[in-house]
Amino acid sequence: MYYSVKANSNQSIIKILSKLGSGIDVVSGEELMRALAAKVAPKKIIFEGVGKTKNDLILAIKKGIKQINVESIEELLLINKTAKSLGKIANVGIRINPNIDAKSLKKISTGNKKDKFGIPTTDLNQVVIIAKKSKNINLKGISCHVGSQIFSLSVYEKVFKKIKETARFFINNNINIKNLNLGGGMGFDKTKNKKFQIKGFKKLVDKHFRNLPYEISFEPGRYIVAESGTLIAKIITTKKSGQSNFIILDAGMNIFLRPALYGAHHNIVSIIKRRASINYNVAGPICESSDIFGKNVFLPKQYTGDYVAIQDVGAYGSVMSSNYNSKELAAEILIYKNRFTIIRKRQKIKDLISKDIIPRWLGDFH
Ligand SMILES: Cc1ncc(COP(=O)(O)O)c(C=O)c1O
């Protein structure tokens, strides 16, 4: 397994996963630097992503990471050129775009022919020609990731068939494919009572790959970390607007974007136990109507200064947070049994303000 760092890239989380034996999947040069800073061995890192810069590639090739998964013909040529200039041979895989509908949200689908990801299978003849001519790349893998929040095993079955077909195509063209990366995307959503069928998934993998000579890997993110994170927010105020009871929290879409961006639902629970149950709309402090974590949430009566917990925010939580409305990013705390440590300090507004530069030529306004 190669844990997909994009879901939660705190170095402590990377460290835990790599100590447990997982490899690491990065999708940017910056994530690669994070993984290296967390002391992940380069041979345990794979690198995908549709916008790798030349500097990203130089770093990946110099460090000798396990594999760079290529997302375009242009990138394949650039990797060969970059590796040549460094006097190295880069291990590469081809990320195919299989034109398969992930049956998930449009915003998190990546495997349709109209999406920007991967190389269309219709272009693979060209890949073969380039790979044979390019002395500084070693094409040895195929990868495919068609989206996130996938619950349908039939989607994976289609992907598996396409990957096998692609591997055979390359082997028939005398390119020695050694590893197949079957992607991530395994769904997690407690509020809809949906469960990813992990046992069924294992059976499916066995059915398609058990007797084949490839190294098989996956790159899940959400499924590994979603449940492990809880956002604790303080109630700034309560208010009534018409018939609605609002709770306004000190964390909003700036800290946890998924409800505003995807309409995602997350369970919200009261930290304090009180008897009466009230129907609340739970909102953040940001000046956007979409800054709502939940409508018609039944909670015990809440007061200013109380805390609520928003559950299952471990994936695509803090990594998507922003300084919108000049808000500070939240602190992160790692808890294990009876131990806890702050693993990311809360940002300070003075540090944020200090990043602005006002040109002298704007002068003073009086
Ligand atoms: C290339 C790639 N691999 C893996 C993942 C991880 O996806 P998930 O967190 O849904 O498992 C993503 C996320 O979209 C991705 O883009």
The ligand as an SDF file (V2000), in Angstrom:
LIG
                    3D

 16 16  0  0  0  0  0  0  0  0999 V2000
   -3.7830    9.9330   -7.8110 C   0  0  0  0  0  0  0  0  0  0  0  0
   -4.5270    9.7420   -6.5530 C   0  0  0  0  0  0  0  0  0  0  0  0
   -4.2740    8.6620   -5.8020 N   0  0  0  0  0  0  0  0  0  0  0  0
   -4.9220    8.4380   -4.6460 C   0  0  0  0  0  0  0  0  0  0  0  0
   -5.8840    9.3050   -4.1840 C   0  0  0  0  0  0  0  0  0  0  0  0
   -6.5580    9.0050   -2.8820 C   0  0  0  0  0  0  0  0  0  0  0  0
   -7.9450    8.9490   -2.9970 O   0  0  0  0  0  0  0  0  0  0  0  0
   -8.8250    8.5170   -1.7450 P   0  0  0  0  0  0  0  0  0  0  0  0
   -8.4750    9.4310   -0.6310 O   0  0  0  0  0  0  0  0  0  0  0  0
  -10.2180    8.6880   -2.1910 O   0  0  0  0  0  0  0  0  0  0  0  0
   -8.4830    7.0900   -1.4420 O   0  0  0  0  0  0  0  0  0  0  0  0
   -6.1980   10.4350   -4.9400 C   0  0  0  0  0  0  0  0  0  0  0  0
   -7.2560   11.3420   -4.5140 C   0  0  0  0  0  0  0  0  0  0  0  0
   -8.0570   11.8360   -5.2620 O   0  0  0  0  0  0  0  0  0  0  0  0
   -5.4880   10.6730   -6.1520 C   0  0  0  0  0  0  0  0  0  0  0  0
   -5.7310   11.7520   -6.8910 O   0  0  0  0  0  0  0  0  0  0  0  0
  1  2  1  0
  2  3  1  0
  2 15  2  0
  3  4  2  0
  4  5  1  0
  5  6  1  0
  5 12  2  0
  6  7  1  0
  7  8  1  0
  8  9  2  0
  8 10  1  0
  8 11  1  0
 12 13  1  0
 12 15  1  0
 13 14  2  0
 15 16  1  0
M  END
$$$$
